[in-house]
């Protein structure tokens, strides 16, 4: 292995993800930690937020 593992990955746009999440789930309910969770585990985070909206 040469170089660091994520070196060849393209840059991630956290601001765009935050905007998308705020549009989908509301501006007041999205925190920085939510953006990170959604970036790392998109399906799990989405399912959690849908569940949270129900209750």
C-alpha positions in Angstrom: 0.0 0.0 0.0 1.4 3.4 -1.0 0.0 6.6 0.3 -2.9 7.1 2.7 -6.1 5.1 2.0 -8.4 7.9 1.1 -5.9 9.8 -1.0 -7.5 8.8 -4.3 -11.1 9.6 -3.2 -12.6 12.8 -4.7 -13.3 15.7 -2.2 -16.7 15.5 -0.5 -19.0 18.5 -0.5 -20.4 18.7 3.0 -22.1 22.0 2.3 -24.2 20.5 -0.5 -25.2 17.5 1.6 -26.2 19.9 4.5 -28.4 21.9 2.1 -30.0 18.7 0.7 -30.7 17.4 4.2 -32.2 20.7 5.4 -34.5 20.8 2.3 -35.6 17.3 3.0 -35.9 17.2 6.8 -36.2 20.9 7.8 -33.6 23.5 8.6 -34.1 23.3 12.4 -33.4 19.5 12.7 -30.0 19.2 11.0 -26.8 19.6 13.0 -23.2 19.2 11.9 -23.0 15.8 13.4 -26.1 14.8 11.3 -24.2 15.9 8.1 -21.3 13.6 9.1 -23.6 10.7 9.9 -25.4 11.1 6.6 -22.1 11.2 4.7 -20.8 8.0 6.4 -24.1 6.1 6.6 -26.6 7.6 4.1 -29.2 4.9 4.1 -29.1 4.4 7.9 -29.3 8.2 8.5 -32.2 8.6 6.1 -34.2 5.7 7.6 -33.5 7.2 11.1 -34.8 10.7 10.1 -37.9 9.3 8.5 -38.6 7.2 11.6 -38.0 10.3 13.8 -40.4 12.4 11.8 -43.2 9.8 12.4 -42.9 10.2 16.1 
